[in-house]
Amino acid sequence: MSIAVMDGKDVEQALAHWISALSLADIPTEAQRVACDCIADGIGVMLAGTGSAVVQAIAKLPQYAGTCAIAGKTEHTDAASAALRNGTACHAWDFDDTCYAGIVHGTAVVLPAVLAVAQEVGATGAQFLEAFIAGVEVEYALGGALTDSLYERGHWATTTLGVIGAAAGVAKLHQLSVAQTADAIRLAANIPLGLRAIHGSTGKPYLCGMAAKLGIEVVDAAVAGIEVQADIFGRHRGFADTLNGGVLKHNAINALGQRFSLLEPGIAYKLHPLCSAAQAAIDATTMLMEEYGFTATDVESVQCDGTGMVIACLPYNTPVLPSQAQFSMTFAIGCTLLHGDVKIQHLNEKILADPVLVQLMQRIHLQTDADLVPAADAVACPEASRVEIRLRDGRIAIKTVLAATGMPQNPAGNARLQQKFIDCTVPLLSEDAARALWETIHQVDQCQDVHGLLGQSTLQET
C-alpha cells in the first residue's frame, strides 16, 4: 500500500490514510521482526531506567487510577501517566535505539504511548504491534521529509517528531477516522517539543515521557472534536516554514508502504548507556586494549578524531553529573580504559569523582576530522571515530571504527541484544523470567493482550 501527497491530500491527510489502512499483512515479516527487537530493547532499557534518579523524581508527580502498567511497579495508573513515567524510564540511561531518518529515538516515545493505550483499550498483541509500527514509521518518514535540517537547527527531533509518532500509533489503536487521525497529527505538529540544548540534563528523558503523554492527549482532543486547518506542515507559517527553513521533501512521505525505515536505513542499538556518538570510540578503545594488552596505567595520552556530529553531540569534556557523562567522549574513553567497559553502574557521581578517572580524562582530547569517513560512507556512518592512544612505553595504538557494533551495517546480533535485555532486567526479574519475557515479546502478535509485557507477574520489586 502506498500513498502520495497529491490529489488534494496534504502531508497530514496522506499520513492519516496510510495509518488507517495499515495492517500487519502490509508489513514485511522482517520489518515486524525488527519492530519486535525494538520493543524488546525498549522494554529492557525501560525496566533498567526505573532505578534512575529522574524516574524517582517523576514518581512524585500526580497520577490517577487506571489499568496501565508502570515499569518496575505492581501498581497501575491512567494511560497518560503511564506513558510519562515509562517514557522517562525508557530514555533515562540514553540506552534506547536510534534511527538516522531524522536522527531520532523512535522507540522511546512511541512504545510507552502505544503500550499504555493498548492496555487501556484491551488491544491484542497484533494490534499493539501494528500501532507501534505505524507510529515509528510515521516518525521516521517525517524525519526523512524534514531531513537532518531539523536536528541541526537545534530541535531535538526525538521529541519534536515523537509527539507525532506517538499520536499516529495511538490513533491507530483507537481506530480513528482518517479526518480525526489527520487532526491528531496536526495538533501534535503544533507541539514542537524539545531543544538539543537540554542534552546532558535529566530534563532530556523527562521530555521523552512528555512526548509520549502528549501523543495520547492530542488523540483524545481529536476524538473530542478539536480540529485544525489543513496542510499544517506545508502552509505559510506552518511546521516546515517556521521550524525548518521551508525544507519538506514529500518523497519521504510518499515512500510509506513502499519502504520501511525499520529496514532502511534501519535501527541502531546501543551496547553502552551513552549518546550514540560515543559508541564507535568505545569499540575502538576496547579493540586496542585487546590487541595491545595495555591498561589505563599504561596510557600517556589519547587523541580521538570524530565526525562533525560526534563533536556536536559530546560537549562535556569535564563531566561532573551522570547526565553530562552520557554526552562526554572523555568519560566514554576514560571509563573504558579504567573499567574495561561503560555500563549503567558506572553512571554515578562517585565514579565521576574518582581522581584516577578525572586525571585520565584530562589526557583525552577530541577533535573533528572532516575526512575521517570516505565520501561513499558519509551518510551511513555519521558517528565514526578514530582513537589514537600513546602508551608510556612509546607505542602508538590506532583504530578507526566507522560504525559501532549495533549500527545497521554492523549488527549486534540476536545473542548480544538478548544479553543486553537480560542485563537490563535482572535487577527486577529473575534470569529465567527475563528470558521468557524476551520470547513473549518476540511473539507478541500471538498474544491476546499486552498486560504482561512489563513482566509484572514475575516482578521482584526493589
C-alpha positions as CSV (number, residue, x, y, z in Angstrom):
1,M,0.0,0.0,0.0
2,S,1.4,3.4,-1.0
3,I,0.3,7.0,-0.6
4,A,1.1,10.3,-2.2
5,V,0.9,13.9,-1.2
6,M,-1.1,14.8,-4.2
7,D,-4.7,14.8,-5.5
8,G,-5.7,17.3,-2.9
9,K,-4.0,15.5,0.1
10,D,-1.7,17.4,2.3
11,V,1.0,15.7,4.4
12,E,-1.3,15.0,7.3
13,Q,-4.1,13.5,5.2
14,A,-1.5,11.3,3.3
15,L,-0.2,10.1,6.7
16,A,-3.7,9.5,8.0
17,H,-4.8,7.5,5.0
18,W,-1.7,5.3,5.4
19,I,-2.2,4.8,9.1
20,S,-5.9,4.0,8.8
21,A,-5.4,1.4,6.1
22,L,-2.3,-0.2,7.5
23,S,-2.5,-3.9,8.6
24,L,0.1,-6.4,9.6
25,A,-0.4,-8.1,6.3
26,D,1.1,-5.0,4.6
27,I,4.2,-5.1,6.7
28,P,7.1,-7.4,5.6
29,T,7.9,-10.2,8.1
30,E,11.5,-8.8,8.5
31,A,10.1,-5.4,9.4
32,Q,7.9,-7.0,12.0
33,R,10.9,-8.9,13.5
34,V,12.9,-5.7,13.7
35,A,9.9,-4.0,15.4
36,C,9.8,-6.8,18.0
37,D,13.6,-6.2,18.6
38,C,12.9,-2.5,19.1
39,I,10.0,-3.3,21.6
40,A,12.1,-5.8,23.5
41,D,15.1,-3.5,23.6
42,G,12.8,-0.6,24.7
43,I,11.2,-2.6,27.5
44,G,14.6,-3.8,28.7
45,V,16.1,-0.3,29.0
46,M,12.7,1.0,30.4
47,L,13.0,-1.6,33.2
48,A,16.6,-0.6,33.8
49,G,15.6,3.0,33.9
50,T,13.2,2.6,36.8
51,G,16.2,2.8,39.2
52,S,17.3,6.2,37.9
53,A,17.0,9.4,39.8
54,V,14.9,11.0,37.1
55,V,12.3,8.3,37.3
56,Q,12.2,8.5,41.1
57,A,11.5,12.3,40.6
58,I,8.8,11.7,38.1
59,A,7.1,9.3,40.5
60,K,6.3,12.3,42.7
61,L,4.1,13.8,40.1
62,P,0.3,13.3,40.3
63,Q,-1.2,10.3,38.6
64,Y,-4.6,8.7,38.5
65,A,-6.2,5.3,38.8
66,G,-6.2,3.2,35.7
67,T,-5.4,-0.1,34.0
68,C,-2.0,0.7,32.6
69,A,1.2,-0.8,34.0
70,I,4.1,1.2,35.4
71,A,7.5,-0.3,34.6
72,G,9.1,-1.8,37.7
73,K,5.9,-1.5,39.8
74,T,2.9,-3.7,40.6
75,E,0.5,-0.7,40.7
76,H,-1.4,0.6,37.7
77,T,-2.3,4.1,36.5
78,D,-4.0,6.0,33.7
79,A,-2.6,5.9,30.2
80,A,-1.2,9.4,30.1
81,S,0.6,9.0,33.5
82,A,2.0,5.5,32.4
83,A,3.3,7.0,29.2
84,L,5.0,9.8,31.0
85,R,6.7,7.5,33.6
86,N,7.6,4.7,31.2
87,G,8.8,7.1,28.5
88,T,11.1,8.8,31.0
89,A,12.4,5.4,32.2
90,C,12.9,4.3,28.6
91,H,15.3,7.1,27.9
92,A,16.7,7.5,31.5
93,W,20.1,5.9,30.6
94,D,20.2,7.0,27.0
95,F,20.4,3.3,26.2
96,D,17.5,3.1,23.7
97,D,17.6,2.7,19.9
98,T,18.2,5.3,17.3
99,C,17.1,5.7,13.7
100,Y,19.1,8.1,11.4
101,A,16.0,9.1,9.4
102,G,15.8,12.5,11.0
103,I,18.1,11.3,13.9
104,V,15.5,10.2,16.4
105,H,15.0,7.8,19.2
106,G,11.7,6.4,17.9
107,T,11.0,3.6,20.3
108,A,11.5,5.7,23.5
109,V,8.5,7.9,22.7
110,V,6.2,5.7,20.6
111,L,6.4,2.5,22.7
112,P,5.3,4.0,26.0
113,A,2.4,5.7,24.4
114,V,1.0,2.7,22.4
115,L,1.7,0.2,25.2
116,A,-0.3,2.3,27.7
117,V,-3.2,2.8,25.3
118,A,-3.1,-0.8,24.1
119,Q,-3.6,-1.9,27.8
120,E,-6.3,0.7,28.3
121,V,-8.4,-0.3,25.3
122,G,-7.7,-4.1,25.6
123,A,-5.9,-4.4,22.3
124,T,-4.4,-7.7,21.1
125,G,-0.7,-8.1,20.7
126,A,-1.2,-7.9,16.9
127,Q,-3.0,-4.6,17.2
128,F,-0.3,-3.3,19.5
129,L,2.5,-4.3,17.1
130,E,0.6,-2.8,14.2
131,A,0.2,0.5,16.1
132,F,3.9,0.6,17.1
133,I,5.0,0.1,13.6
134,A,2.5,2.8,12.4
135,G,3.9,5.2,14.9
136,V,7.6,4.8,14.4
137,E,7.3,4.6,10.6
138,V,5.4,7.9,10.5
139,E,8.0,9.5,12.8
140,Y,10.8,8.2,10.6
141,A,9.1,9.3,7.4
142,L,8.7,12.8,8.8
143,G,12.4,12.7,9.8
144,G,13.3,11.9,6.2
145,A,11.0,14.6,4.8
146,L,12.3,17.3,7.1
147,T,15.9,15.9,6.7
148,D,18.7,16.4,9.3
149,S,18.0,20.1,9.0
150,L,15.5,20.0,11.9
151,Y,18.1,18.4,14.2
152,E,20.9,20.6,13.0
153,R,18.8,23.7,13.7
154,G,18.7,22.7,17.4
155,H,15.4,20.9,17.7
156,W,15.6,17.6,19.5
157,A,13.8,15.6,16.8
158,T,13.2,12.7,19.1
159,T,10.5,14.6,20.9
160,T,9.7,17.2,18.3
161,L,8.6,14.4,15.9
162,G,8.0,11.8,18.7
163,V,4.8,13.5,19.7
164,I,3.5,13.0,16.2
165,G,4.7,9.4,16.0
166,A,3.1,8.6,19.3
167,A,-0.2,10.2,18.2
168,A,-0.1,8.2,15.0
169,G,0.3,4.9,16.9
170,V,-2.4,5.9,19.4
171,A,-4.8,6.9,16.7
172,K,-4.3,3.5,15.1
173,L,-5.2,1.8,18.3
174,H,-8.4,3.9,18.7
175,Q,-9.3,3.2,15.1
176,L,-9.9,6.9,14.4
177,S,-11.3,8.1,11.1
178,V,-8.9,9.5,8.5
179,A,-10.1,13.0,9.4
180,Q,-9.6,12.5,13.1
181,T,-6.2,11.0,12.6
182,A,-5.2,13.9,10.4
183,D,-6.3,16.4,13.1
184,A,-4.4,14.5,15.8
185,I,-1.3,14.7,13.6
186,R,-1.9,18.4,13.1
187,L,-2.3,19.1,16.8
188,A,0.9,17.1,17.5
189,A,2.8,19.2,15.0
190,N,1.8,22.2,16.9
191,I,3.7,21.0,19.9
192,P,7.4,21.3,18.8
193,L,8.8,19.8,22.0
194,G,12.5,19.6,22.7
195,L,15.7,21.5,22.1
196,R,19.1,19.9,21.8
197,A,20.3,22.4,24.4
198,I,18.7,20.2,27.0
199,H,21.1,17.3,26.3
200,G,23.2,16.5,29.4
201,S,20.4,17.0,31.9
202,T,17.7,14.9,33.4
203,G,15.2,17.0,31.5
204,K,16.1,15.1,28.4
205,P,14.5,11.7,29.4
206,Y,11.6,13.7,31.1
207,L,10.8,15.2,27.7
208,C,10.7,11.7,26.2
209,G,8.0,10.9,28.7
210,M,6.2,14.1,28.0
211,A,6.2,13.5,24.2
212,A,4.6,10.1,24.8
213,K,2.0,11.6,27.1
214,L,1.2,14.5,24.7
215,G,0.8,12.0,21.8
216,I,-2.0,10.4,23.8
217,E,-3.6,13.7,24.7
218,V,-3.8,15.1,21.2
219,V,-5.6,12.0,20.1
220,D,-8.1,12.5,22.9
221,A,-8.5,16.1,21.7
222,A,-9.2,15.0,18.2
223,V,-11.8,12.4,19.4
224,A,-13.4,15.2,21.4
225,G,-13.8,17.3,18.2
226,I,-10.8,19.6,18.2
227,E,-10.0,20.4,14.5
228,V,-7.0,22.1,12.8
229,Q,-6.8,23.7,9.4
230,A,-5.2,21.6,6.6
231,D,-1.6,21.5,5.5
232,I,-0.1,22.3,8.8
233,F,3.3,21.1,7.6
234,G,3.4,22.9,4.2
235,R,1.3,26.1,4.7
236,H,2.8,29.6,5.3
237,R,3.9,29.8,8.9
238,G,3.3,26.1,9.3
239,F,5.7,23.5,10.6
240,A,8.3,23.4,7.8
241,D,8.2,27.1,7.2
242,T,8.5,28.1,10.9
243,L,10.8,25.4,12.2
244,N,12.8,24.0,9.3
245,G,13.5,26.8,6.8
246,G,10.8,25.5,4.5
247,V,12.6,22.1,4.0
248,L,9.9,19.4,3.4
249,K,10.6,16.6,1.0
250,H,7.4,14.9,0.0
251,N,9.1,11.8,-1.5
252,A,9.9,10.5,2.0
253,I,6.2,10.7,2.9
254,N,5.2,9.1,-0.4
255,A,7.6,6.2,0.3
256,L,5.5,5.0,3.2
257,G,4.3,1.5,2.4
258,Q,6.9,1.0,-0.3
259,R,9.9,1.3,2.0
260,F,10.0,0.6,5.8
261,S,12.5,2.7,7.7
262,L,12.8,-0.2,10.2
263,L,14.7,-1.9,7.4
264,E,16.3,1.0,5.5
265,P,18.1,3.0,7.0
266,G,17.4,0.5,9.8
267,I,17.8,0.7,13.6
268,A,20.9,1.3,15.6
269,Y,21.0,-0.4,19.0
270,K,23.4,0.7,21.8
271,L,25.6,-1.6,23.8
272,H,26.6,1.2,26.2
273,P,24.3,3.7,28.0
274,L,25.7,6.8,26.4
275,C,24.9,9.0,23.4
276,S,25.3,7.1,20.2
277,A,28.1,9.5,19.2
278,A,30.4,7.8,21.7
279,Q,29.7,4.2,20.7
280,A,32.3,3.8,17.9
281,A,35.1,5.3,20.1
282,I,34.3,2.8,22.9
283,D,34.5,0.0,20.3
284,A,37.9,1.3,19.1
285,T,39.3,1.6,22.6
286,T,38.2,-1.9,23.5
287,M,39.8,-3.3,20.4
288,L,43.1,-1.6,21.0
289,M,43.2,-2.8,24.7
290,E,42.6,-6.3,23.5
291,E,45.1,-6.1,20.6
292,Y,48.0,-4.3,22.5
293,G,47.3,-5.7,26.0
294,F,47.6,-2.4,27.9
295,T,45.6,-1.0,30.8
296,A,44.7,2.6,31.9
297,T,48.0,3.0,33.8
298,D,50.0,2.4,30.6
299,V,48.3,5.3,28.8
300,E,50.2,8.6,28.2
301,S,47.5,10.4,26.2
302,V,44.6,9.8,23.9
303,Q,43.6,11.6,20.7
304,C,40.1,10.9,19.4
305,D,39.1,12.2,16.0
306,G,35.3,12.2,15.2
307,T,32.9,13.4,12.6
308,G,31.2,16.7,13.0
309,M,28.2,15.0,14.5
310,V,30.3,13.3,17.1
311,I,31.8,16.6,18.2
312,A,28.5,18.4,18.2
313,C,26.8,15.7,20.3
314,L,29.5,15.4,23.0
315,P,30.2,18.8,24.5
316,Y,31.1,17.8,28.1
317,N,34.9,17.3,28.5
318,T,34.8,17.5,32.3
319,P,31.5,15.9,33.3
320,V,30.5,16.1,37.0
321,L,27.0,14.7,36.6
322,P,26.0,11.3,35.2
323,S,23.7,13.1,32.7
324,Q,26.7,15.0,31.5
325,A,28.9,11.9,31.3
326,Q,26.4,10.4,28.8
327,F,27.5,13.2,26.4
328,S,31.2,13.1,27.1
329,M,33.8,11.4,24.9
330,T,36.4,11.9,27.6
331,F,34.3,9.9,30.0
332,A,33.4,7.3,27.4
333,I,37.1,6.5,26.6
334,G,38.3,7.1,30.2
335,C,35.8,4.8,31.7
336,T,36.5,2.1,29.1
337,L,40.2,2.3,29.8
338,L,39.7,2.2,33.6
339,H,36.9,-0.3,33.9
340,G,37.0,-2.2,30.6
341,D,33.5,-1.1,29.6
342,V,30.9,1.5,30.2
343,K,27.8,0.2,32.0
344,I,24.9,1.7,33.9
345,Q,26.7,1.1,37.2
346,H,29.4,3.4,36.0
347,L,27.0,6.4,35.7
348,N,27.2,7.8,39.2
349,E,28.9,10.7,40.9
350,K,31.2,8.5,42.9
351,I,32.8,7.1,39.7
352,L,32.9,10.5,38.2
353,A,34.7,11.9,41.2
354,D,37.4,9.2,41.2
355,P,40.7,11.1,40.9
356,V,42.2,8.4,38.7
357,L,39.4,8.8,36.2
358,V,39.5,12.6,36.5
359,Q,43.2,12.7,35.7
360,L,42.8,10.2,32.9
361,M,40.0,12.3,31.3
362,Q,42.4,15.3,31.3
363,R,44.7,13.4,29.0
364,I,42.0,12.6,26.4
365,H,41.4,15.1,23.6
366,L,38.6,15.2,21.0
367,Q,38.8,17.0,17.7
368,T,36.9,17.0,14.3
369,D,38.3,15.2,11.3
370,A,36.2,16.1,8.2
371,D,38.0,13.5,6.2
372,L,37.6,10.6,8.6
373,V,34.8,8.9,6.7
374,P,35.1,8.1,3.0
375,A,32.6,10.1,0.9
376,A,30.8,6.9,-0.1
377,D,30.1,6.0,3.6
378,A,29.3,9.5,4.9
379,V,25.5,9.0,5.1
380,A,25.8,5.5,6.6
381,C,28.5,6.4,9.1
382,P,27.6,9.8,10.7
383,E,29.2,9.0,14.1
384,A,32.6,7.4,13.2
385,S,35.7,7.8,15.4
386,R,39.4,7.2,15.3
387,V,41.2,6.6,18.6
388,E,44.9,7.1,18.9
389,I,46.5,6.0,22.2
390,R,50.1,6.9,23.1
391,L,51.5,4.5,25.6
392,R,54.2,5.2,28.2
393,D,56.5,2.7,26.6
394,G,56.5,4.6,23.3
395,R,54.0,2.5,21.4
396,I,51.2,4.2,19.5
397,A,47.9,2.3,19.0
398,I,45.4,3.5,16.4
399,K,42.0,2.2,15.5
400,T,39.2,3.6,13.3
401,V,35.6,2.4,13.7
402,L,33.2,3.8,11.1
403,A,30.2,2.1,12.5
404,A,29.9,0.9,16.1
405,T,28.6,-2.6,16.9
406,G,24.8,-2.3,16.9
407,M,24.6,0.0,13.9
408,P,22.5,-1.3,11.0
409,Q,25.6,-2.1,8.9
410,N,27.4,-3.7,11.9
411,P,24.6,-5.6,13.7
412,A,25.0,-6.6,17.3
413,G,23.3,-9.9,16.6
414,N,20.4,-11.6,18.4
415,A,22.6,-13.1,21.2
416,R,24.1,-9.7,22.2
417,L,20.7,-8.0,22.1
418,Q,19.2,-10.7,24.3
419,Q,22.0,-10.5,26.7
420,K,21.6,-6.7,26.9
421,F,17.9,-7.3,27.7
422,I,18.8,-9.8,30.4
423,D,21.4,-7.5,32.0
424,C,18.9,-4.6,32.0
425,T,16.0,-6.6,33.5
426,V,17.7,-8.9,36.1
427,P,17.6,-6.3,38.8
428,L,13.8,-6.7,38.6
429,L,13.2,-10.1,37.1
430,S,14.9,-13.5,37.5
431,E,17.0,-14.5,34.6
432,D,14.5,-17.2,33.7
433,A,11.7,-14.7,33.8
434,A,13.7,-12.3,31.7
435,R,14.4,-14.9,29.0
436,A,10.7,-15.9,29.0
437,L,9.7,-12.2,28.6
438,W,12.1,-11.8,25.7
439,E,10.4,-14.7,23.9
440,T,6.9,-13.4,24.7
441,I,7.8,-10.0,23.2
442,H,9.1,-11.7,20.0
443,Q,5.8,-13.5,19.7
444,V,3.6,-10.5,20.6
445,D,1.4,-10.8,17.6
446,Q,0.1,-14.1,19.1
447,C,-0.8,-12.5,22.4
448,Q,-4.4,-11.9,23.3
449,D,-3.5,-8.8,25.3
450,V,-0.3,-6.9,26.3
451,H,-0.8,-6.5,30.0
452,G,2.2,-8.8,30.7
453,L,4.8,-7.1,28.6
454,L,6.5,-5.3,31.5
455,G,6.9,-8.6,33.4
456,Q,4.7,-7.5,36.3
457,S,3.6,-11.0,37.2
458,T,7.2,-12.0,37.9
459,L,8.4,-8.7,39.2
460,Q,10.9,-8.6,42.1
461,E,10.3,-5.0,43.3
462,T,13.3,-3.3,44.8
